[in-house]
Amino acid sequence: MSHRLLACAIDHARRQGARLLEACPIDHVKQSKSVTLCIGSTAIFDAAGFETVARRKDGRPLMRLELRA
């Protein structure tokens, strides 16, 4: 479900003219029922084509996806 939600968000941003998207997902979650899962895991953003551009906090990379028309 997370993959589909992210895909829809990317499509919406593209239709609205966004040139890039940024996210700060979670690298690792100890419990699968953790409340932090609503943020999304790094793996989901990796699969969608996001690239890590900075690591300002341990376990929370800044990831970016450049959108092309």
mmCIF file of the N, C-alpha and C atoms, coordinates in Angstrom:
data_MODEL
# 
_entry.id   MODEL 
# 
loop_
_atom_site.group_PDB 
_atom_site.id 
_atom_site.type_symbol 
_atom_site.label_atom_id 
_atom_site.label_alt_id 
_atom_site.label_comp_id 
_atom_site.label_asym_id 
_atom_site.label_entity_id 
_atom_site.label_seq_id 
_atom_site.pdbx_PDB_ins_code 
_atom_site.Cartn_x 
_atom_site.Cartn_y 
_atom_site.Cartn_z 
_atom_site.occupancy 
_atom_site.B_iso_or_equiv 
_atom_site.pdbx_formal_charge 
_atom_site.auth_seq_id 
_atom_site.auth_comp_id 
_atom_site.auth_asym_id 
_atom_site.auth_atom_id 
_atom_site.pdbx_PDB_model_num 
ATOM 1   N N  . MET A 1 1  ? 0.822  -1.191 0.000   1.00 0.00 ? 1  MET A N  1 
ATOM 2   C CA . MET A 1 1  ? 0.000  0.000  0.000   1.00 0.00 ? 1  MET A CA 1 
ATOM 3   C C  . MET A 1 1  ? 0.869  1.260  0.000   1.00 0.00 ? 1  MET A C  1 
ATOM 4   N N  . SER A 1 2  ? 1.966  1.242  0.742   1.00 0.00 ? 2  SER A N  1 
ATOM 5   C CA . SER A 1 2  ? 2.850  2.411  0.809   1.00 0.00 ? 2  SER A CA 1 
ATOM 6   C C  . SER A 1 2  ? 3.429  2.751  -0.554  1.00 0.00 ? 2  SER A C  1 
ATOM 7   N N  . HIS A 1 3  ? 3.787  1.717  -1.317  1.00 0.00 ? 3  HIS A N  1 
ATOM 8   C CA . HIS A 1 3  ? 4.338  1.943  -2.653  1.00 0.00 ? 3  HIS A CA 1 
ATOM 9   C C  . HIS A 1 3  ? 3.299  2.654  -3.538  1.00 0.00 ? 3  HIS A C  1 
ATOM 10  N N  . ARG A 1 4  ? 2.072  2.213  -3.464  1.00 0.00 ? 4  ARG A N  1 
ATOM 11  C CA . ARG A 1 4  ? 1.002  2.802  -4.275  1.00 0.00 ? 4  ARG A CA 1 
ATOM 12  C C  . ARG A 1 4  ? 0.717  4.242  -3.860  1.00 0.00 ? 4  ARG A C  1 
ATOM 13  N N  . LEU A 1 5  ? 0.692  4.508  -2.557  1.00 0.00 ? 5  LEU A N  1 
ATOM 14  C CA . LEU A 1 5  ? 0.458  5.872  -2.072  1.00 0.00 ? 5  LEU A CA 1 
ATOM 15  C C  . LEU A 1 5  ? 1.557  6.819  -2.553  1.00 0.00 ? 5  LEU A C  1 
ATOM 16  N N  . LEU A 1 6  ? 2.789  6.363  -2.484  1.00 0.00 ? 6  LEU A N  1 
ATOM 17  C CA . LEU A 1 6  ? 3.905  7.194  -2.935  1.00 0.00 ? 6  LEU A CA 1 
ATOM 18  C C  . LEU A 1 6  ? 3.812  7.432  -4.446  1.00 0.00 ? 6  LEU A C  1 
ATOM 19  N N  . ALA A 1 7  ? 3.479  6.402  -5.206  1.00 0.00 ? 7  ALA A N  1 
ATOM 20  C CA . ALA A 1 7  ? 3.331  6.559  -6.655  1.00 0.00 ? 7  ALA A CA 1 
ATOM 21  C C  . ALA A 1 7  ? 2.258  7.594  -6.990  1.00 0.00 ? 7  ALA A C  1 
ATOM 22  N N  . CYS A 1 8  ? 1.157  7.564  -6.270  1.00 0.00 ? 8  CYS A N  1 
ATOM 23  C CA . CYS A 1 8  ? 0.090  8.541  -6.496  1.00 0.00 ? 8  CYS A CA 1 
ATOM 24  C C  . CYS A 1 8  ? 0.540  9.951  -6.120  1.00 0.00 ? 8  CYS A C  1 
ATOM 25  N N  . ALA A 1 9  ? 1.289  10.081 -5.044  1.00 0.00 ? 9  ALA A N  1 
ATOM 26  C CA . ALA A 1 9  ? 1.816  11.389 -4.640  1.00 0.00 ? 9  ALA A CA 1 
ATOM 27  C C  . ALA A 1 9  ? 2.762  11.946 -5.698  1.00 0.00 ? 9  ALA A C  1 
ATOM 28  N N  . ILE A 1 10 ? 3.605  11.090 -6.252  1.00 0.00 ? 10 ILE A N  1 
ATOM 29  C CA . ILE A 1 10 ? 4.532  11.506 -7.307  1.00 0.00 ? 10 ILE A CA 1 
ATOM 30  C C  . ILE A 1 10 ? 3.757  11.955 -8.541  1.00 0.00 ? 10 ILE A C  1 
ATOM 31  N N  . ASP A 1 11 ? 2.757  11.183 -8.942  1.00 0.00 ? 11 ASP A N  1 
ATOM 32  C CA . ASP A 1 11 ? 1.933  11.543 -10.101 1.00 0.00 ? 11 ASP A CA 1 
ATOM 33  C C  . ASP A 1 11 ? 1.234  12.881 -9.887  1.00 0.00 ? 11 ASP A C  1 
ATOM 34  N N  . HIS A 1 12 ? 0.694  13.073 -8.706  1.00 0.00 ? 12 HIS A N  1 
ATOM 35  C CA . HIS A 1 12 ? 0.004  14.332 -8.385  1.00 0.00 ? 12 HIS A CA 1 
ATOM 36  C C  . HIS A 1 12 ? 0.978  15.513 -8.453  1.00 0.00 ? 12 HIS A C  1 
ATOM 37  N N  . ALA A 1 13 ? 2.144  15.362 -7.838  1.00 0.00 ? 13 ALA A N  1 
ATOM 38  C CA . ALA A 1 13 ? 3.139  16.439 -7.855  1.00 0.00 ? 13 ALA A CA 1 
ATOM 39  C C  . ALA A 1 13 ? 3.551  16.773 -9.289  1.00 0.00 ? 13 ALA A C  1 
ATOM 40  N N  . ARG A 1 14 ? 3.752  15.764 -10.088 1.00 0.00 ? 14 ARG A N  1 
ATOM 41  C CA . ARG A 1 14 ? 4.134  15.969 -11.495 1.00 0.00 ? 14 ARG A CA 1 
ATOM 42  C C  . ARG A 1 14 ? 3.035  16.734 -12.251 1.00 0.00 ? 14 ARG A C  1 
ATOM 43  N N  . ARG A 1 15 ? 1.786  16.331 -12.058 1.00 0.00 ? 15 ARG A N  1 
ATOM 44  C CA . ARG A 1 15 ? 0.667  17.009 -12.730 1.00 0.00 ? 15 ARG A CA 1 
ATOM 45  C C  . ARG A 1 15 ? 0.534  18.466 -12.293 1.00 0.00 ? 15 ARG A C  1 
ATOM 46  N N  . GLN A 1 16 ? 0.932  18.758 -11.065 1.00 0.00 ? 16 GLN A N  1 
ATOM 47  C CA . GLN A 1 16 ? 0.834  20.119 -10.548 1.00 0.00 ? 16 GLN A CA 1 
ATOM 48  C C  . GLN A 1 16 ? 2.057  20.970 -10.887 1.00 0.00 ? 16 GLN A C  1 
ATOM 49  N N  . GLY A 1 17 ? 3.006  20.400 -11.616 1.00 0.00 ? 17 GLY A N  1 
ATOM 50  C CA . GLY A 1 17 ? 4.163  21.166 -12.076 1.00 0.00 ? 17 GLY A CA 1 
ATOM 51  C C  . GLY A 1 17 ? 5.376  21.149 -11.168 1.00 0.00 ? 17 GLY A C  1 
ATOM 52  N N  . ALA A 1 18 ? 5.384  20.280 -10.166 1.00 0.00 ? 18 ALA A N  1 
ATOM 53  C CA . ALA A 1 18 ? 6.551  20.200 -9.274  1.00 0.00 ? 18 ALA A CA 1 
ATOM 54  C C  . ALA A 1 18 ? 7.767  19.736 -10.072 1.00 0.00 ? 18 ALA A C  1 
ATOM 55  N N  . ARG A 1 19 ? 8.913  20.258 -9.725  1.00 0.00 ? 19 ARG A N  1 
ATOM 56  C CA . ARG A 1 19 ? 10.153 19.863 -10.398 1.00 0.00 ? 19 ARG A CA 1 
ATOM 57  C C  . ARG A 1 19 ? 10.944 18.845 -9.595  1.00 0.00 ? 19 ARG A C  1 
ATOM 58  N N  . LEU A 1 20 ? 10.713 18.813 -8.284  1.00 0.00 ? 20 LEU A N  1 
ATOM 59  C CA . LEU A 1 20 ? 11.365 17.805 -7.446  1.00 0.00 ? 20 LEU A CA 1 
ATOM 60  C C  . LEU A 1 20 ? 10.567 17.565 -6.191  1.00 0.00 ? 20 LEU A C  1 
ATOM 61  N N  . LEU A 1 21 ? 10.785 16.398 -5.607  1.00 0.00 ? 21 LEU A N  1 
ATOM 62  C CA . LEU A 1 21 ? 10.173 16.032 -4.333  1.00 0.00 ? 21 LEU A CA 1 
ATOM 63  C C  . LEU A 1 21 ? 11.274 15.657 -3.368  1.00 0.00 ? 21 LEU A C  1 
ATOM 64  N N  . GLU A 1 22 ? 11.090 15.981 -2.100  1.00 0.00 ? 22 GLU A N  1 
ATOM 65  C CA . GLU A 1 22 ? 12.036 15.582 -1.070  1.00 0.00 ? 22 GLU A CA 1 
ATOM 66  C C  . GLU A 1 22 ? 11.287 14.869 0.048   1.00 0.00 ? 22 GLU A C  1 
ATOM 67  N N  . ALA A 1 23 ? 11.986 13.949 0.689   1.00 0.00 ? 23 ALA A N  1 
ATOM 68  C CA . ALA A 1 23 ? 11.404 13.181 1.788   1.00 0.00 ? 23 ALA A CA 1 
ATOM 69  C C  . ALA A 1 23 ? 12.487 12.825 2.791   1.00 0.00 ? 23 ALA A C  1 
ATOM 70  N N  . CYS A 1 24 ? 12.082 12.590 4.024   1.00 0.00 ? 24 CYS A N  1 
ATOM 71  C CA . CYS A 1 24 ? 12.994 12.147 5.087   1.00 0.00 ? 24 CYS A CA 1 
ATOM 72  C C  . CYS A 1 24 ? 12.442 10.856 5.688   1.00 0.00 ? 24 CYS A C  1 
ATOM 73  N N  . PRO A 1 25 ? 12.558 9.742  4.964   1.00 0.00 ? 25 PRO A N  1 
ATOM 74  C CA . PRO A 1 25 ? 12.022 8.477  5.461   1.00 0.00 ? 25 PRO A CA 1 
ATOM 75  C C  . PRO A 1 25 ? 12.869 7.893  6.598   1.00 0.00 ? 25 PRO A C  1 
ATOM 76  N N  . ILE A 1 26 ? 12.451 6.759  7.096   1.00 0.00 ? 26 ILE A N  1 
ATOM 77  C CA . ILE A 1 26 ? 13.127 6.049  8.181   1.00 0.00 ? 26 ILE A CA 1 
ATOM 78  C C  . ILE A 1 26 ? 13.972 4.931  7.582   1.00 0.00 ? 26 ILE A C  1 
ATOM 79  N N  . ASP A 1 27 ? 15.256 4.858  7.978   1.00 0.00 ? 27 ASP A N  1 
ATOM 80  C CA . ASP A 1 27 ? 16.127 3.779  7.507   1.00 0.00 ? 27 ASP A CA 1 
ATOM 81  C C  . ASP A 1 27 ? 15.704 2.422  8.059   1.00 0.00 ? 27 ASP A C  1 
ATOM 82  N N  . HIS A 1 28 ? 15.558 2.320  9.353   1.00 0.00 ? 28 HIS A N  1 
ATOM 83  C CA . HIS A 1 28 ? 15.243 1.043  9.999   1.00 0.00 ? 28 HIS A CA 1 
ATOM 84  C C  . HIS A 1 28 ? 14.188 1.262  11.070  1.00 0.00 ? 28 HIS A C  1 
ATOM 85  N N  . VAL A 1 29 ? 13.260 0.339  11.128  1.00 0.00 ? 29 VAL A N  1 
ATOM 86  C CA . VAL A 1 29 ? 12.229 0.377  12.153  1.00 0.00 ? 29 VAL A CA 1 
ATOM 87  C C  . VAL A 1 29 ? 12.293 -0.939 12.910  1.00 0.00 ? 29 VAL A C  1 
ATOM 88  N N  . LYS A 1 30 ? 12.432 -0.871 14.224  1.00 0.00 ? 30 LYS A N  1 
ATOM 89  C CA . LYS A 1 30 ? 12.571 -2.091 15.029  1.00 0.00 ? 30 LYS A CA 1 
ATOM 90  C C  . LYS A 1 30 ? 11.289 -2.903 15.083  1.00 0.00 ? 30 LYS A C  1 
ATOM 91  N N  . GLN A 1 31 ? 10.148 -2.223 15.121  1.00 0.00 ? 31 GLN A N  1 
ATOM 92  C CA . GLN A 1 31 ? 8.880  -2.937 15.193  1.00 0.00 ? 31 GLN A CA 1 
ATOM 93  C C  . GLN A 1 31 ? 8.034  -2.571 13.981  1.00 0.00 ? 31 GLN A C  1 
ATOM 94  N N  . SER A 1 32 ? 7.498  -3.570 13.319  1.00 0.00 ? 32 SER A N  1 
ATOM 95  C CA . SER A 1 32 ? 6.705  -3.304 12.120  1.00 0.00 ? 32 SER A CA 1 
ATOM 96  C C  . SER A 1 32 ? 5.428  -2.524 12.422  1.00 0.00 ? 32 SER A C  1 
ATOM 97  N N  . LYS A 1 33 ? 4.992  -2.523 13.677  1.00 0.00 ? 33 LYS A N  1 
ATOM 98  C CA . LYS A 1 33 ? 3.792  -1.783 14.047  1.00 0.00 ? 33 LYS A CA 1 
ATOM 99  C C  . LYS A 1 33 ? 4.127  -0.411 14.618  1.00 0.00 ? 33 LYS A C  1 
ATOM 100 N N  . SER A 1 34 ? 5.343  0.010  14.466  1.00 0.00 ? 34 SER A N  1 
ATOM 101 C CA . SER A 1 34 ? 5.776  1.295  15.002  1.00 0.00 ? 34 SER A CA 1 
ATOM 102 C C  . SER A 1 34 ? 4.983  2.442  14.377  1.00 0.00 ? 34 SER A C  1 
ATOM 103 N N  . VAL A 1 35 ? 4.680  3.430  15.170  1.00 0.00 ? 35 VAL A N  1 
ATOM 104 C CA . VAL A 1 35 ? 3.945  4.597  14.692  1.00 0.00 ? 35 VAL A CA 1 
ATOM 105 C C  . VAL A 1 35 ? 4.748  5.356  13.644  1.00 0.00 ? 35 VAL A C  1 
ATOM 106 N N  . THR A 1 36 ? 6.060  5.195  13.635  1.00 0.00 ? 36 THR A N  1 
ATOM 107 C CA . THR A 1 36 ? 6.887  5.910  12.660  1.00 0.00 ? 36 THR A CA 1 
ATOM 108 C C  . THR A 1 36 ? 6.779  5.337  11.249  1.00 0.00 ? 36 THR A C  1 
ATOM 109 N N  . LEU A 1 37 ? 6.145  4.206  11.084  1.00 0.00 ? 37 LEU A N  1 
ATOM 110 C CA . LEU A 1 37 ? 5.992  3.645  9.734   1.00 0.00 ? 37 LEU A CA 1 
ATOM 111 C C  . LEU A 1 37 ? 5.147  4.538  8.833   1.00 0.00 ? 37 LEU A C  1 
ATOM 112 N N  . CYS A 1 38 ? 4.331  5.414  9.412   1.00 0.00 ? 38 CYS A N  1 
ATOM 113 C CA . CYS A 1 38 ? 3.530  6.313  8.566   1.00 0.00 ? 38 CYS A CA 1 
ATOM 114 C C  . CYS A 1 38 ? 4.432  7.267  7.783   1.00 0.00 ? 38 CYS A C  1 
ATOM 115 N N  . ILE A 1 39 ? 5.663  7.446  8.221   1.00 0.00 ? 39 ILE A N  1 
ATOM 116 C CA . ILE A 1 39 ? 6.626  8.298  7.520   1.00 0.00 ? 39 ILE A CA 1 
ATOM 117 C C  . ILE A 1 39 ? 7.113  7.599  6.257   1.00 0.00 ? 39 ILE A C  1 
ATOM 118 N N  . GLY A 1 40 ? 7.225  6.298  6.309   1.00 0.00 ? 40 GLY A N  1 
ATOM 119 C CA . GLY A 1 40 ? 7.709  5.526  5.168   1.00 0.00 ? 40 GLY A CA 1 
ATOM 120 C C  . GLY A 1 40 ? 9.145  5.083  5.366   1.00 0.00 ? 40 GLY A C  1 
ATOM 121 N N  . SER A 1 41 ? 9.471  3.966  4.761   1.00 0.00 ? 41 SER A N  1 
ATOM 122 C CA . SER A 1 41 ? 10.823 3.435  4.885   1.00 0.00 ? 41 SER A CA 1 
ATOM 123 C C  . SER A 1 41 ? 11.665 3.870  3.692   1.00 0.00 ? 41 SER A C  1 
ATOM 124 N N  . THR A 1 42 ? 12.960 3.914  3.906   1.00 0.00 ? 42 THR A N  1 
ATOM 125 C CA . THR A 1 42 ? 13.895 4.276  2.850   1.00 0.00 ? 42 THR A CA 1 
ATOM 126 C C  . THR A 1 42 ? 13.722 3.363  1.637   1.00 0.00 ? 42 THR A C  1 
ATOM 127 N N  . ALA A 1 43 ? 13.467 2.090  1.869   1.00 0.00 ? 43 ALA A N  1 
ATOM 128 C CA . ALA A 1 43 ? 13.328 1.130  0.771   1.00 0.00 ? 43 ALA A CA 1 
ATOM 129 C C  . ALA A 1 43 ? 12.206 1.515  -0.191  1.00 0.00 ? 43 ALA A C  1 
ATOM 130 N N  . ILE A 1 44 ? 11.116 2.036  0.321   1.00 0.00 ? 44 ILE A N  1 
ATOM 131 C CA . ILE A 1 44 ? 9.994  2.438  -0.523  1.00 0.00 ? 44 ILE A CA 1 
ATOM 132 C C  . ILE A 1 44 ? 10.402 3.605  -1.420  1.00 0.00 ? 44 ILE A C  1 
ATOM 133 N N  . PHE A 1 45 ? 11.113 4.561  -0.852  1.00 0.00 ? 45 PHE A N  1 
ATOM 134 C CA . PHE A 1 45 ? 11.546 5.723  -1.628  1.00 0.00 ? 45 PHE A CA 1 
ATOM 135 C C  . PHE A 1 45 ? 12.646 5.333  -2.622  1.00 0.00 ? 45 PHE A C  1 
ATOM 136 N N  . ASP A 1 46 ? 13.528 4.412  -2.226  1.00 0.00 ? 46 ASP A N  1 
ATOM 137 C CA . ASP A 1 46 ? 14.540 3.880  -3.161  1.00 0.00 ? 46 ASP A CA 1 
ATOM 138 C C  . ASP A 1 46 ? 13.859 3.265  -4.377  1.00 0.00 ? 46 ASP A C  1 
ATOM 139 N N  . ALA A 1 47 ? 12.859 2.450  -4.132  1.00 0.00 ? 47 ALA A N  1 
ATOM 140 C CA . ALA A 1 47 ? 12.153 1.760  -5.211  1.00 0.00 ? 47 ALA A CA 1 
ATOM 141 C C  . ALA A 1 47 ? 11.449 2.739  -6.151  1.00 0.00 ? 47 ALA A C  1 
ATOM 142 N N  . ALA A 1 48 ? 11.083 3.910  -5.626  1.00 0.00 ? 48 ALA A N  1 
ATOM 143 C CA . ALA A 1 48 ? 10.393 4.919  -6.440  1.00 0.00 ? 48 ALA A CA 1 
ATOM 144 C C  . ALA A 1 48 ? 11.370 5.825  -7.188  1.00 0.00 ? 48 ALA A C  1 
ATOM 145 N N  . GLY A 1 49 ? 12.677 5.607  -6.983  1.00 0.00 ? 49 GLY A N  1 
ATOM 146 C CA . GLY A 1 49 ? 13.666 6.389  -7.717  1.00 0.00 ? 49 GLY A CA 1 
ATOM 147 C C  . GLY A 1 49 ? 14.274 7.547  -6.963  1.00 0.00 ? 49 GLY A C  1 
ATOM 148 N N  . PHE A 1 50 ? 13.930 7.720  -5.687  1.00 0.00 ? 50 PHE A N  1 
ATOM 149 C CA . PHE A 1 50 ? 14.529 8.788  -4.885  1.00 0.00 ? 50 PHE A CA 1 
ATOM 150 C C  . PHE A 1 50 ? 15.995 8.462  -4.618  1.00 0.00 ? 50 PHE A C  1 
ATOM 151 N N  . GLU A 1 51 ? 16.826 9.493  -4.509  1.00 0.00 ? 51 GLU A N  1 
ATOM 152 C CA . GLU A 1 51 ? 18.237 9.334  -4.191  1.00 0.00 ? 51 GLU A CA 1 
ATOM 153 C C  . GLU A 1 51 ? 18.555 10.075 -2.901  1.00 0.00 ? 51 GLU A C  1 
ATOM 154 N N  . THR A 1 52 ? 19.430 9.506  -2.093  1.00 0.00 ? 52 THR A N  1 
ATOM 155 C CA . THR A 1 52 ? 19.854 10.163 -0.859  1.00 0.00 ? 52 THR A CA 1 
ATOM 156 C C  . THR A 1 52 ? 20.757 11.335 -1.209  1.00 0.00 ? 52 THR A C  1 
ATOM 157 N N  . VAL A 1 53 ? 20.428 12.511 -0.686  1.00 0.00 ? 53 VAL A N  1 
ATOM 158 C CA . VAL A 1 53 ? 21.228 13.704 -0.958  1.00 0.00 ? 53 VAL A CA 1 
ATOM 159 C C  . VAL A 1 53 ? 21.927 14.231 0.286   1.00 0.00 ? 53 VAL A C  1 
ATOM 160 N N  . ALA A 1 54 ? 21.483 13.798 1.473   1.00 0.00 ? 54 ALA A N  1 
ATOM 161 C CA . ALA A 1 54 ? 22.119 14.238 2.730   1.00 0.00 ? 54 ALA A CA 1 
ATOM 162 C C  . ALA A 1 54 ? 21.726 13.284 3.849   1.00 0.00 ? 54 ALA A C  1 
ATOM 163 N N  . ARG A 1 55 ? 22.565 13.268 4.867   1.00 0.00 ? 55 ARG A N  1 
ATOM 164 C CA . ARG A 1 55 ? 22.277 12.504 6.093   1.00 0.00 ? 55 ARG A CA 1 
ATOM 165 C C  . ARG A 1 55 ? 22.516 13.431 7.267   1.00 0.00 ? 55 ARG A C  1 
ATOM 166 N N  . ARG A 1 56 ? 21.481 14.170 7.610   1.00 0.00 ? 56 ARG A N  1 
ATOM 167 C CA . ARG A 1 56 ? 21.601 15.148 8.689   1.00 0.00 ? 56 ARG A CA 1 
ATOM 168 C C  . ARG A 1 56 ? 21.333 14.543 10.055  1.00 0.00 ? 56 ARG A C  1 
ATOM 169 N N  . LYS A 1 57 ? 20.634 13.431 10.087  1.00 0.00 ? 57 LYS A N  1 
ATOM 170 C CA . LYS A 1 57 ? 20.291 12.767 11.339  1.00 0.00 ? 57 LYS A CA 1 
ATOM 171 C C  . LYS A 1 57 ? 20.406 11.267 11.114  1.00 0.00 ? 57 LYS A C  1 
ATOM 172 N N  . ASP A 1 58 ? 20.973 10.544 12.063  1.00 0.00 ? 58 ASP A N  1 
ATOM 173 C CA . ASP A 1 58 ? 21.148 9.101  11.932  1.00 0.00 ? 58 ASP A CA 1 
ATOM 174 C C  . ASP A 1 58 ? 19.806 8.415  11.702  1.00 0.00 ? 58 ASP A C  1 
ATOM 175 N N  . GLY A 1 59 ? 19.746 7.628  10.644  1.00 0.00 ? 59 GLY A N  1 
ATOM 176 C CA . GLY A 1 59 ? 18.533 6.875  10.349  1.00 0.00 ? 59 GLY A CA 1 
ATOM 177 C C  . GLY A 1 59 ? 17.465 7.637  9.597   1.00 0.00 ? 59 GLY A C  1 
ATOM 178 N N  . ARG A 1 60 ? 17.707 8.920  9.271   1.00 0.00 ? 60 ARG A N  1 
ATOM 179 C CA . ARG A 1 60 ? 16.721 9.752  8.573   1.00 0.00 ? 60 ARG A CA 1 
ATOM 180 C C  . ARG A 1 60 ? 17.381 10.487 7.413   1.00 0.00 ? 60 ARG A C  1 
ATOM 181 N N  . PRO A 1 61 ? 17.619 9.807  6.298   1.00 0.00 ? 61 PRO A N  1 
ATOM 182 C CA . PRO A 1 61 ? 18.239 10.473 5.158   1.00 0.00 ? 61 PRO A CA 1 
ATOM 183 C C  . PRO A 1 61 ? 17.282 11.469 4.492   1.00 0.00 ? 61 PRO A C  1 
ATOM 184 N N  . LEU A 1 62 ? 17.853 12.492 3.910   1.00 0.00 ? 62 LEU A N  1 
ATOM 185 C CA . LEU A 1 62 ? 17.083 13.390 3.061   1.00 0.00 ? 62 LEU A CA 1 
ATOM 186 C C  . LEU A 1 62 ? 17.186 12.810 1.655   1.00 0.00 ? 62 LEU A C  1 
ATOM 187 N N  . MET A 1 63 ? 16.034 12.506 1.068   1.00 0.00 ? 63 MET A N  1 
ATOM 188 C CA . MET A 1 63 ? 16.014 11.890 -0.258  1.00 0.00 ? 63 MET A CA 1 
ATOM 189 C C  . MET A 1 63 ? 15.284 12.804 -1.228  1.00 0.00 ? 63 MET A C  1 
ATOM 190 N N  . ARG A 1 64 ? 15.706 12.742 -2.493  1.00 0.00 ? 64 ARG A N  1 
ATOM 191 C CA . ARG A 1 64 ? 15.153 13.640 -3.507  1.00 0.00 ? 64 ARG A CA 1 
ATOM 192 C C  . ARG A 1 64 ? 14.843 12.871 -4.790  1.00 0.00 ? 64 ARG A C  1 
ATOM 193 N N  . LEU A 1 65 ? 13.751 13.278 -5.410  1.00 0.00 ? 65 LEU A N  1 
ATOM 194 C CA . LEU A 1 65 ? 13.377 12.740 -6.719  1.00 0.00 ? 65 LEU A CA 1 
ATOM 195 C C  . LEU A 1 65 ? 13.170 13.929 -7.655  1.00 0.00 ? 65 LEU A C  1 
ATOM 196 N N  . GLU A 1 66 ? 13.958 13.978 -8.724  1.00 0.00 ? 66 GLU A N  1 
ATOM 197 C CA . GLU A 1 66 ? 13.771 15.015 -9.734  1.00 0.00 ? 66 GLU A CA 1 
ATOM 198 C C  . GLU A 1 66 ? 12.700 14.548 -10.707 1.00 0.00 ? 66 GLU A C  1 
ATOM 199 N N  . LEU A 1 67 ? 11.707 15.399 -10.920 1.00 0.00 ? 67 LEU A N  1 
ATOM 200 C CA . LEU A 1 67 ? 10.599 15.062 -11.801 1.00 0.00 ? 67 LEU A CA 1 
ATOM 201 C C  . LEU A 1 67 ? 10.837 15.668 -13.166 1.00 0.00 ? 67 LEU A C  1 
ATOM 202 N N  . ARG A 1 68 ? 10.621 14.883 -14.158 1.00 0.00 ? 68 ARG A N  1 
ATOM 203 C CA . ARG A 1 68 ? 10.762 15.346 -15.536 1.00 0.00 ? 68 ARG A CA 1 
ATOM 204 C C  . ARG A 1 68 ? 9.388  15.343 -16.185 1.00 0.00 ? 68 ARG A C  1 
ATOM 205 N N  . ALA A 1 69 ? 9.169  16.293 -17.026 1.00 0.00 ? 69 ALA A N  1 
ATOM 206 C CA . ALA A 1 69 ? 7.859  16.439 -17.682 1.00 0.00 ? 69 ALA A CA 1 
ATOM 207 C C  . ALA A 1 69 ? 7.520  15.257 -18.557 1.00 0.00 ? 69 ALA A C  1 
# 
